[in-house]
Amino acid sequence: MPAYKISIDRDLEDLVPAYLENRRKELPEFFALAGAGNFDQLSKAGHKLAGSGGGYGFDRLSELGRRLEELALAEDRQGLEDCLAALKDYLENLEITYS
């Protein structure tokens, strides 16, 4: 898979690794919520992700969070599965430089 190359402000260098690690730890929970049909919790999680990603320089995370929220509200199981796969791929293939 190709890496997602992101340049982040050097001022965030100390915060980004922990932020990304926390997002990666949430993935299994997101998949479990989707599998259980817990759309309300998944919608809230997507909303939170949408609000936090851009603040760290990860606009794509915010986009995926918004999409996750929308799909959960629509109770679109297939869409959620696709969105979560895209989120997992993104988090696993980030290549970050600091400037």
PDB file as gemmi writes it, atoms N, CA and C in Angstrom:
CRYST1    1.000    1.000    1.000  90.00  90.00  90.00 P 1                      
ATOM      1  N   MET A   1       0.831  -1.190   0.000  1.00  0.00           N  
ATOM      2  CA  MET A   1       0.000   0.000   0.000  1.00  0.00           C  
ATOM      3  C   MET A   1       0.880   1.260   0.000  1.00  0.00           C  
ATOM      4  N   PRO A   2       0.467   2.265  -0.734  1.00  0.00           N  
ATOM      5  CA  PRO A   2       1.241   3.509  -0.724  1.00  0.00           C  
ATOM      6  C   PRO A   2       1.056   4.240   0.607  1.00  0.00           C  
ATOM      7  N   ALA A   3       2.095   4.914   1.007  1.00  0.00           N  
ATOM      8  CA  ALA A   3       2.029   5.679   2.252  1.00  0.00           C  
ATOM      9  C   ALA A   3       1.298   6.993   2.025  1.00  0.00           C  
ATOM     10  N   TYR A   4       0.685   7.468   3.059  1.00  0.00           N  
ATOM     11  CA  TYR A   4       0.058   8.791   3.047  1.00  0.00           C  
ATOM     12  C   TYR A   4       1.076   9.747   3.639  1.00  0.00           C  
ATOM     13  N   LYS A   5       1.658  10.591   2.794  1.00  0.00           N  
ATOM     14  CA  LYS A   5       2.718  11.495   3.235  1.00  0.00           C  
ATOM     15  C   LYS A   5       2.107  12.789   3.749  1.00  0.00           C  
ATOM     16  N   ILE A   6       2.412  13.080   5.010  1.00  0.00           N  
ATOM     17  CA  ILE A   6       1.849  14.246   5.686  1.00  0.00           C  
ATOM     18  C   ILE A   6       2.986  15.054   6.298  1.00  0.00           C  
ATOM     19  N   SER A   7       2.920  16.371   6.128  1.00  0.00           N  
ATOM     20  CA  SER A   7       3.870  17.260   6.790  1.00  0.00           C  
ATOM     21  C   SER A   7       3.127  17.960   7.928  1.00  0.00           C  
ATOM     22  N   ILE A   8       3.678  17.840   9.121  1.00  0.00           N  
ATOM     23  CA  ILE A   8       3.053  18.378  10.327  1.00  0.00           C  
ATOM     24  C   ILE A   8       3.961  19.455  10.917  1.00  0.00           C  
ATOM     25  N   ASP A   9       3.344  20.448  11.487  1.00  0.00           N  
ATOM     26  CA  ASP A   9       4.082  21.523  12.159  1.00  0.00           C  
ATOM     27  C   ASP A   9       4.950  20.930  13.270  1.00  0.00           C  
ATOM     28  N   ARG A  10       6.208  21.343  13.284  1.00  0.00           N  
ATOM     29  CA  ARG A  10       7.155  20.836  14.273  1.00  0.00           C  
ATOM     30  C   ARG A  10       6.681  21.070  15.717  1.00  0.00           C  
ATOM     31  N   ASP A  11       5.873  22.082  15.943  1.00  0.00           N  
ATOM     32  CA  ASP A  11       5.358  22.358  17.291  1.00  0.00           C  
ATOM     33  C   ASP A  11       4.496  21.210  17.828  1.00  0.00           C  
ATOM     34  N   LEU A  12       3.979  20.369  16.946  1.00  0.00           N  
ATOM     35  CA  LEU A  12       3.120  19.253  17.355  1.00  0.00           C  
ATOM     36  C   LEU A  12       3.872  17.929  17.461  1.00  0.00           C  
ATOM     37  N   GLU A  13       5.167  17.966  17.202  1.00  0.00           N  
ATOM     38  CA  GLU A  13       5.961  16.736  17.141  1.00  0.00           C  
ATOM     39  C   GLU A  13       5.860  15.896  18.411  1.00  0.00           C  
ATOM     40  N   ASP A  14       5.795  16.520  19.567  1.00  0.00           N  
ATOM     41  CA  ASP A  14       5.714  15.775  20.824  1.00  0.00           C  
ATOM     42  C   ASP A  14       4.323  15.189  21.059  1.00  0.00           C  
ATOM     43  N   LEU A  15       3.295  15.761  20.435  1.00  0.00           N  
ATOM     44  CA  LEU A  15       1.916  15.336  20.673  1.00  0.00           C  
ATOM     45  C   LEU A  15       1.407  14.294  19.679  1.00  0.00           C  
ATOM     46  N   VAL A  16       1.911  14.347  18.472  1.00  0.00           N  
ATOM     47  CA  VAL A  16       1.371  13.518  17.392  1.00  0.00           C  
ATOM     48  C   VAL A  16       1.490  12.009  17.648  1.00  0.00           C  
ATOM     49  N   PRO A  17       2.633  11.493  18.100  1.00  0.00           N  
ATOM     50  CA  PRO A  17       2.717  10.033  18.290  1.00  0.00           C  
ATOM     51  C   PRO A  17       1.649   9.494  19.248  1.00  0.00           C  
ATOM     52  N   ALA A  18       1.425  10.155  20.354  1.00  0.00           N  
ATOM     53  CA  ALA A  18       0.409   9.693  21.307  1.00  0.00           C  
ATOM     54  C   ALA A  18      -0.996   9.826  20.718  1.00  0.00           C  
ATOM     55  N   TYR A  19      -1.236  10.913  20.002  1.00  0.00           N  
ATOM     56  CA  TYR A  19      -2.540  11.104  19.368  1.00  0.00           C  
ATOM     57  C   TYR A  19      -2.824   9.957  18.399  1.00  0.00           C  
ATOM     58  N   LEU A  20      -1.861   9.640  17.541  1.00  0.00           N  
ATOM     59  CA  LEU A  20      -2.055   8.568  16.562  1.00  0.00           C  
ATOM     60  C   LEU A  20      -2.171   7.201  17.233  1.00  0.00           C  
ATOM     61  N   GLU A  21      -1.405   6.975  18.273  1.00  0.00           N  
ATOM     62  CA  GLU A  21      -1.489   5.701  18.990  1.00  0.00           C  
ATOM     63  C   GLU A  21      -2.884   5.522  19.588  1.00  0.00           C  
ATOM     64  N   ASN A  22      -3.434   6.582  20.127  1.00  0.00           N  
ATOM     65  CA  ASN A  22      -4.795   6.509  20.675  1.00  0.00           C  
ATOM     66  C   ASN A  22      -5.823   6.232  19.583  1.00  0.00           C  
ATOM     67  N   ARG A  23      -5.637   6.819  18.419  1.00  0.00           N  
ATOM     68  CA  ARG A  23      -6.570   6.557  17.309  1.00  0.00           C  
ATOM     69  C   ARG A  23      -6.463   5.095  16.872  1.00  0.00           C  
ATOM     70  N   ARG A  24      -5.245   4.580  16.842  1.00  0.00           N  
ATOM     71  CA  ARG A  24      -5.060   3.171  16.447  1.00  0.00           C  
ATOM     72  C   ARG A  24      -5.689   2.228  17.468  1.00  0.00           C  
ATOM     73  N   LYS A  25      -5.595   2.579  18.732  1.00  0.00           N  
ATOM     74  CA  LYS A  25      -6.195   1.751  19.789  1.00  0.00           C  
ATOM     75  C   LYS A  25      -7.724   1.763  19.712  1.00  0.00           C  
ATOM     76  N   GLU A  26      -8.297   2.816  19.167  1.00  0.00           N  
ATOM     77  CA  GLU A  26      -9.759   2.908  19.050  1.00  0.00           C  
ATOM     78  C   GLU A  26     -10.321   2.029  17.929  1.00  0.00           C  
ATOM     79  N   LEU A  27      -9.512   1.697  16.959  1.00  0.00           N  
ATOM     80  CA  LEU A  27      -9.997   0.953  15.793  1.00  0.00           C  
ATOM     81  C   LEU A  27     -10.758  -0.328  16.141  1.00  0.00           C  
ATOM     82  N   PRO A  28     -10.211  -1.209  16.979  1.00  0.00           N  
ATOM     83  CA  PRO A  28     -10.963  -2.429  17.301  1.00  0.00           C  
ATOM     84  C   PRO A  28     -12.337  -2.113  17.919  1.00  0.00           C  
ATOM     85  N   GLU A  29     -12.400  -1.074  18.740  1.00  0.00           N  
ATOM     86  CA  GLU A  29     -13.677  -0.674  19.337  1.00  0.00           C  
ATOM     87  C   GLU A  29     -14.645  -0.214  18.246  1.00  0.00           C  
ATOM     88  N   PHE A  30     -14.157   0.560  17.289  1.00  0.00           N  
ATOM     89  CA  PHE A  30     -15.007   1.031  16.193  1.00  0.00           C  
ATOM     90  C   PHE A  30     -15.566  -0.146  15.393  1.00  0.00           C  
ATOM     91  N   PHE A  31     -14.702  -1.109  15.091  1.00  0.00           N  
ATOM     92  CA  PHE A  31     -15.162  -2.283  14.350  1.00  0.00           C  
ATOM     93  C   PHE A  31     -16.194  -3.068  15.163  1.00  0.00           C  
ATOM     94  N   ALA A  32     -15.960  -3.182  16.469  1.00  0.00           N  
ATOM     95  CA  ALA A  32     -16.909  -3.901  17.336  1.00  0.00           C  
ATOM     96  C   ALA A  32     -18.253  -3.177  17.390  1.00  0.00           C  
ATOM     97  N   LEU A  33     -18.217  -1.849  17.495  1.00  0.00           N  
ATOM     98  CA  LEU A  33     -19.459  -1.072  17.513  1.00  0.00           C  
ATOM     99  C   LEU A  33     -20.235  -1.258  16.214  1.00  0.00           C  
ATOM    100  N   ALA A  34     -19.522  -1.250  15.107  1.00  0.00           N  
ATOM    101  CA  ALA A  34     -20.180  -1.443  13.809  1.00  0.00           C  
ATOM    102  C   ALA A  34     -20.786  -2.841  13.723  1.00  0.00           C  
ATOM    103  N   GLY A  35     -20.033  -3.836  14.152  1.00  0.00           N  
ATOM    104  CA  GLY A  35     -20.515  -5.214  14.117  1.00  0.00           C  
ATOM    105  C   GLY A  35     -21.737  -5.430  14.982  1.00  0.00           C  
ATOM    106  N   ALA A  36     -21.796  -4.702  16.096  1.00  0.00           N  
ATOM    107  CA  ALA A  36     -22.923  -4.827  17.026  1.00  0.00           C  
ATOM    108  C   ALA A  36     -24.097  -3.941  16.619  1.00  0.00           C  
ATOM    109  N   GLY A  37     -23.893  -3.132  15.593  1.00  0.00           N  
ATOM    110  CA  GLY A  37     -24.961  -2.224  15.180  1.00  0.00           C  
ATOM    111  C   GLY A  37     -25.190  -1.090  16.165  1.00  0.00           C  
ATOM    112  N   ASN A  38     -24.137  -0.719  16.906  1.00  0.00           N  
ATOM    113  CA  ASN A  38     -24.247   0.377  17.870  1.00  0.00           C  
ATOM    114  C   ASN A  38     -23.954   1.695  17.142  1.00  0.00           C  
ATOM    115  N   PHE A  39     -24.919   2.113  16.361  1.00  0.00           N  
ATOM    116  CA  PHE A  39     -24.748   3.282  15.500  1.00  0.00           C  
ATOM    117  C   PHE A  39     -24.626   4.579  16.291  1.00  0.00           C  
ATOM    118  N   ASP A  40     -25.298   4.666  17.418  1.00  0.00           N  
ATOM    119  CA  ASP A  40     -25.249   5.884  18.229  1.00  0.00           C  
ATOM    120  C   ASP A  40     -23.831   6.148  18.727  1.00  0.00           C  
ATOM    121  N   GLN A  41     -23.201   5.136  19.319  1.00  0.00           N  
ATOM    122  CA  GLN A  41     -21.832   5.297  19.824  1.00  0.00           C  
ATOM    123  C   GLN A  41     -20.845   5.536  18.694  1.00  0.00           C  
ATOM    124  N   LEU A  42     -21.063   4.873  17.574  1.00  0.00           N  
ATOM    125  CA  LEU A  42     -20.176   5.035  16.424  1.00  0.00           C  
ATOM    126  C   LEU A  42     -20.307   6.442  15.840  1.00  0.00           C  
ATOM    127  N   SER A  43     -21.516   6.963  15.835  1.00  0.00           N  
ATOM    128  CA  SER A  43     -21.739   8.333  15.371  1.00  0.00           C  
ATOM    129  C   SER A  43     -20.995   9.323  16.256  1.00  0.00           C  
ATOM    130  N   LYS A  44     -21.066   9.122  17.558  1.00  0.00           N  
ATOM    131  CA  LYS A  44     -20.363  10.000  18.506  1.00  0.00           C  
ATOM    132  C   LYS A  44     -18.850   9.897  18.326  1.00  0.00           C  
ATOM    133  N   ALA A  45     -18.363   8.687  18.112  1.00  0.00           N  
ATOM    134  CA  ALA A  45     -16.928   8.487  17.909  1.00  0.00           C  
ATOM    135  C   ALA A  45     -16.475   9.173  16.630  1.00  0.00           C  
ATOM    136  N   GLY A  46     -17.275   9.067  15.570  1.00  0.00           N  
ATOM    137  CA  GLY A  46     -16.948   9.732  14.316  1.00  0.00           C  
ATOM    138  C   GLY A  46     -16.921  11.236  14.474  1.00  0.00           C  
ATOM    139  N   HIS A  47     -17.884  11.759  15.221  1.00  0.00           N  
ATOM    140  CA  HIS A  47     -17.950  13.202  15.466  1.00  0.00           C  
ATOM    141  C   HIS A  47     -16.693  13.681  16.201  1.00  0.00           C  
ATOM    142  N   LYS A  48     -16.283  12.922  17.192  1.00  0.00           N  
ATOM    143  CA  LYS A  48     -15.076  13.265  17.966  1.00  0.00           C  
ATOM    144  C   LYS A  48     -13.829  13.238  17.077  1.00  0.00           C  
ATOM    145  N   LEU A  49     -13.729  12.211  16.236  1.00  0.00           N  
ATOM    146  CA  LEU A  49     -12.599  12.097  15.325  1.00  0.00           C  
ATOM    147  C   LEU A  49     -12.590  13.256  14.330  1.00  0.00           C  
ATOM    148  N   ALA A  50     -13.757  13.603  13.826  1.00  0.00           N  
ATOM    149  CA  ALA A  50     -13.867  14.719  12.881  1.00  0.00           C  
ATOM    150  C   ALA A  50     -13.381  16.017  13.518  1.00  0.00           C  
ATOM    151  N   GLY A  51     -13.665  16.185  14.796  1.00  0.00           N  
ATOM    152  CA  GLY A  51     -13.283  17.409  15.490  1.00  0.00           C  
ATOM    153  C   GLY A  51     -11.816  17.483  15.864  1.00  0.00           C  
ATOM    154  N   SER A  52     -11.166  16.351  16.008  1.00  0.00           N  
ATOM    155  CA  SER A  52      -9.783  16.380  16.498  1.00  0.00           C  
ATOM    156  C   SER A  52      -8.726  16.275  15.403  1.00  0.00           C  
ATOM    157  N   GLY A  53      -9.006  15.582  14.335  1.00  0.00           N  
ATOM    158  CA  GLY A  53      -7.980  15.295  13.321  1.00  0.00           C  
ATOM    159  C   GLY A  53      -7.295  16.518  12.754  1.00  0.00           C  
ATOM    160  N   GLY A  54      -8.080  17.472  12.292  1.00  0.00           N  
ATOM    161  CA  GLY A  54      -7.522  18.665  11.668  1.00  0.00           C  
ATOM    162  C   GLY A  54      -6.641  19.477  12.600  1.00  0.00           C  
ATOM    163  N   GLY A  55      -6.955  19.463  13.878  1.00  0.00           N  
ATOM    164  CA  GLY A  55      -6.175  20.214  14.858  1.00  0.00           C  
ATOM    165  C   GLY A  55      -4.740  19.716  14.972  1.00  0.00           C  
ATOM    166  N   TYR A  56      -4.542  18.475  14.589  1.00  0.00           N  
ATOM    167  CA  TYR A  56      -3.200  17.892  14.612  1.00  0.00           C  
ATOM    168  C   TYR A  56      -2.573  17.860  13.225  1.00  0.00           C  
ATOM    169  N   GLY A  57      -3.293  18.375  12.243  1.00  0.00           N  
ATOM    170  CA  GLY A  57      -2.771  18.398  10.885  1.00  0.00           C  
ATOM    171  C   GLY A  57      -3.218  17.217  10.032  1.00  0.00           C  
ATOM    172  N   PHE A  58      -4.163  16.439  10.542  1.00  0.00           N  
ATOM    173  CA  PHE A  58      -4.639  15.255   9.827  1.00  0.00           C  
ATOM    174  C   PHE A  58      -6.040  15.516   9.281  1.00  0.00           C  
ATOM    175  N   ASP A  59      -6.097  16.297   8.211  1.00  0.00           N  
ATOM    176  CA  ASP A  59      -7.395  16.626   7.615  1.00  0.00           C  
ATOM    177  C   ASP A  59      -8.130  15.380   7.148  1.00  0.00           C  
ATOM    178  N   ARG A  60      -7.393  14.393   6.665  1.00  0.00           N  
ATOM    179  CA  ARG A  60      -8.031  13.147   6.201  1.00  0.00           C  
ATOM    180  C   ARG A  60      -8.726  12.428   7.359  1.00  0.00           C  
ATOM    181  N   LEU A  61      -8.157  12.477   8.552  1.00  0.00           N  
ATOM    182  CA  LEU A  61      -8.817  11.873   9.711  1.00  0.00           C  
ATOM    183  C   LEU A  61     -10.142  12.580   9.997  1.00  0.00           C  
ATOM    184  N   SER A  62     -10.151  13.894   9.873  1.00  0.00           N  
ATOM    185  CA  SER A  62     -11.392  14.639  10.078  1.00  0.00           C  
ATOM    186  C   SER A  62     -12.430  14.253   9.022  1.00  0.00           C  
ATOM    187  N   GLU A  63     -11.990  14.118   7.772  1.00  0.00           N  
ATOM    188  CA  GLU A  63     -12.906  13.707   6.698  1.00  0.00           C  
ATOM    189  C   GLU A  63     -13.495  12.325   6.986  1.00  0.00           C  
ATOM    190  N   LEU A  64     -12.641  11.394   7.393  1.00  0.00           N  
ATOM    191  CA  LEU A  64     -13.105  10.046   7.686  1.00  0.00           C  
ATOM    192  C   LEU A  64     -14.027  10.035   8.902  1.00  0.00           C  
ATOM    193  N   GLY A  65     -13.727  10.871   9.878  1.00  0.00           N  
ATOM    194  CA  GLY A  65     -14.600  10.976  11.046  1.00  0.00           C  
ATOM    195  C   GLY A  65     -15.985  11.480  10.674  1.00  0.00           C  
ATOM    196  N   ARG A  66     -16.034  12.510   9.818  1.00  0.00           N  
ATOM    197  CA  ARG A  66     -17.331  13.032   9.361  1.00  0.00           C  
ATOM    198  C   ARG A  66     -18.101  11.961   8.603  1.00  0.00           C  
ATOM    199  N   ARG A  67     -17.382  11.233   7.754  1.00  0.00           N  
ATOM    200  CA  ARG A  67     -18.026  10.167   6.971  1.00  0.00           C  
ATOM    201  C   ARG A  67     -18.538   9.064   7.893  1.00  0.00           C  
ATOM    202  N   LEU A  68     -17.751   8.715   8.879  1.00  0.00           N  
ATOM    203  CA  LEU A  68     -18.143   7.700   9.860  1.00  0.00           C  
ATOM    204  C   LEU A  68     -19.418   8.124  10.581  1.00  0.00           C  
ATOM    205  N   GLU A  69     -19.456   9.370  11.000  1.00  0.00           N  
ATOM    206  CA  GLU A  69     -20.637   9.894  11.683  1.00  0.00           C  
ATOM    207  C   GLU A  69     -21.865   9.813  10.767  1.00  0.00           C  
ATOM    208  N   GLU A  70     -21.721  10.263   9.529  1.00  0.00           N  
ATOM    209  CA  GLU A  70     -22.847  10.247   8.576  1.00  0.00           C  
ATOM    210  C   GLU A  70     -23.349   8.829   8.325  1.00  0.00           C  
ATOM    211  N   LEU A  71     -22.424   7.911   8.127  1.00  0.00           N  
ATOM    212  CA  LEU A  71     -22.803   6.526   7.843  1.00  0.00           C  
ATOM    213  C   LEU A  71     -23.472   5.877   9.042  1.00  0.00           C  
ATOM    214  N   ALA A  72     -22.991   6.202  10.239  1.00  0.00           N  
ATOM    215  CA  ALA A  72     -23.611   5.655  11.450  1.00  0.00           C  
ATOM    216  C   ALA A  72     -25.031   6.194  11.610  1.00  0.00           C  
ATOM    217  N   LEU A  73     -25.210   7.473  11.352  1.00  0.00           N  
ATOM    218  CA  LEU A  73     -26.548   8.061  11.450  1.00  0.00           C  
ATOM    219  C   LEU A  73     -27.501   7.427  10.429  1.00  0.00           C  
ATOM    220  N   ALA A  74     -26.959   7.048   9.273  1.00  0.00           N  
ATOM    221  CA  ALA A  74     -27.761   6.416   8.221  1.00  0.00           C  
ATOM    222  C   ALA A  74     -27.892   4.897   8.441  1.00  0.00           C  
ATOM    223  N   GLU A  75     -27.192   4.381   9.445  1.00  0.00           N  
ATOM    224  CA  GLU A  75     -27.171   2.945   9.743  1.00  0.00           C  
ATOM    225  C   GLU A  75     -26.771   2.126   8.512  1.00  0.00           C  
ATOM    226  N   ASP A  76     -25.766   2.631   7.810  1.00  0.00           N  
ATOM    227  CA  ASP A  76     -25.253   2.014   6.586  1.00  0.00           C  
ATOM    228  C   ASP A  76     -24.103   1.071   6.944  1.00  0.00           C  
ATOM    229  N   ARG A  77     -24.419  -0.178   7.155  1.00  0.00           N  
ATOM    230  CA  ARG A  77     -23.403  -1.154   7.589  1.00  0.00           C  
ATOM    231  C   ARG A  77     -22.270  -1.325   6.572  1.00  0.00           C  
ATOM    232  N   GLN A  78     -22.607  -1.449   5.298  1.00  0.00           N  
ATOM    233  CA  GLN A  78     -21.572  -1.632   4.282  1.00  0.00           C  
ATOM    234  C   GLN A  78     -20.692  -0.386   4.173  1.00  0.00           C  
ATOM    235  N   GLY A  79     -21.316   0.773   4.198  1.00  0.00           N  
ATOM    236  CA  GLY A  79     -20.558   2.019   4.158  1.00  0.00           C  
ATOM    237  C   GLY A  79     -19.629   2.148   5.353  1.00  0.00           C  
ATOM    238  N   LEU A  80     -20.117   1.755   6.531  1.00  0.00           N  
ATOM    239  CA  LEU A  80     -19.290   1.800   7.737  1.00  0.00           C  
ATOM    240  C   LEU A  80     -18.092   0.867   7.612  1.00  0.00           C  
ATOM    241  N   GLU A  81     -18.345  -0.325   7.092  1.00  0.00           N  
ATOM    242  CA  GLU A  81     -17.260  -1.284   6.908  1.00  0.00           C  
ATOM    243  C   GLU A  81     -16.184  -0.713   5.979  1.00  0.00           C  
ATOM    244  N   ASP A  82     -16.620  -0.101   4.888  1.00  0.00           N  
ATOM    245  CA  ASP A  82     -15.681   0.504   3.938  1.00  0.00           C  
ATOM    246  C   ASP A  82     -14.927   1.679   4.565  1.00  0.00           C  
ATOM    247  N   CYS A  83     -15.638   2.512   5.306  1.00  0.00           N  
ATOM    248  CA  CYS A  83     -15.034   3.680   5.940  1.00  0.00           C  
ATOM    249  C   CYS A  83     -14.016   3.254   6.996  1.00  0.00           C  
ATOM    250  N   LEU A  84     -14.372   2.258   7.795  1.00  0.00           N  
ATOM    251  CA  LEU A  84     -13.440   1.783   8.816  1.00  0.00           C  
ATOM    252  C   LEU A  84     -12.203   1.142   8.193  1.00  0.00           C  
ATOM    253  N   ALA A  85     -12.377   0.464   7.068  1.00  0.00           N  
ATOM    254  CA  ALA A  85     -11.220  -0.102   6.365  1.00  0.00           C  
ATOM    255  C   ALA A  85     -10.317   1.013   5.864  1.00  0.00           C  
ATOM    256  N   ALA A  86     -10.909   2.100   5.358  1.00  0.00           N  
ATOM    257  CA  ALA A  86     -10.121   3.248   4.889  1.00  0.00           C  
ATOM    258  C   ALA A  86      -9.396   3.914   6.054  1.00  0.00           C  
ATOM    259  N   LEU A  87     -10.060   4.015   7.196  1.00  0.00           N  
ATOM    260  CA  LEU A  87      -9.451   4.603   8.388  1.00  0.00           C  
ATOM    261  C   LEU A  87      -8.272   3.752   8.852  1.00  0.00           C  
ATOM    262  N   LYS A  88      -8.458   2.454   8.897  1.00  0.00           N  
ATOM    263  CA  LYS A  88      -7.389   1.539   9.299  1.00  0.00           C  
ATOM    264  C   LYS A  88      -6.193   1.663   8.346  1.00  0.00           C  
ATOM    265  N   ASP A  89      -6.477   1.670   7.051  1.00  0.00           N  
ATOM    266  CA  ASP A  89      -5.417   1.797   6.045  1.00  0.00           C  
ATOM    267  C   ASP A  89      -4.647   3.105   6.235  1.00  0.00           C  
ATOM    268  N   TYR A  90      -5.366   4.176   6.450  1.00  0.00           N  
ATOM    269  CA  TYR A  90      -4.731   5.479   6.633  1.00  0.00           C  
ATOM    270  C   TYR A  90      -3.818   5.467   7.857  1.00  0.00           C  
ATOM    271  N   LEU A  91      -4.326   4.998   8.979  1.00  0.00           N  
ATOM    272  CA  LEU A  91      -3.540   5.004  10.215  1.00  0.00           C  
ATOM    273  C   LEU A  91      -2.317   4.081  10.139  1.00  0.00           C  
ATOM    274  N   GLU A  92      -2.436   3.005   9.375  1.00  0.00           N  
ATOM    275  CA  GLU A  92      -1.334   2.063   9.268  1.00  0.00           C  
ATOM    276  C   GLU A  92      -0.280   2.484   8.245  1.00  0.00           C  
ATOM    277  N   ASN A  93      -0.597   3.440   7.392  1.00  0.00           N  
ATOM    278  CA  ASN A  93       0.308   3.789   6.302  1.00  0.00           C  
ATOM    279  C   ASN A  93       0.693   5.274   6.266  1.00  0.00           C  
ATOM    280  N   LEU A  94       0.623   5.926   7.399  1.00  0.00           N  
ATOM    281  CA  LEU A  94       1.038   7.327   7.482  1.00  0.00           C  
ATOM    282  C   LEU A  94       2.552   7.446   7.453  1.00  0.00           C  
ATOM    283  N   GLU A  95       3.017   8.417   6.729  1.00  0.00           N  
ATOM    284  CA  GLU A  95       4.438   8.751   6.691  1.00  0.00           C  
ATOM    285  C   GLU A  95       4.507  10.247   7.041  1.00  0.00           C  
ATOM    286  N   ILE A  96       5.018  10.548   8.217  1.00  0.00           N  
ATOM    287  CA  ILE A  96       4.983  11.924   8.736  1.00  0.00           C  
ATOM    288  C   ILE A  96       6.364  12.553   8.706  1.00  0.00           C  
ATOM    289  N   THR A  97       6.402  13.794   8.234  1.00  0.00           N  
ATOM    290  CA  THR A  97       7.596  14.612   8.360  1.00  0.00           C  
ATOM    291  C   THR A  97       7.183  15.865   9.137  1.00  0.00           C  
ATOM    292  N   TYR A  98       8.129  16.469   9.808  1.00  0.00           N  
ATOM    293  CA  TYR A  98       7.860  17.657  10.612  1.00  0.00           C  
ATOM    294  C   TYR A  98       8.621  18.837  10.018  1.00  0.00           C  
ATOM    295  N   SER A  99       7.922  19.958   9.911  1.00  0.00           N  
ATOM    296  CA  SER A  99       8.572  21.140   9.336  1.00  0.00           C  
ATOM    297  C   SER A  99       8.306  22.369  10.176  1.00  0.00           C  
TER     298      SER A  99                                                      
END                                                                             
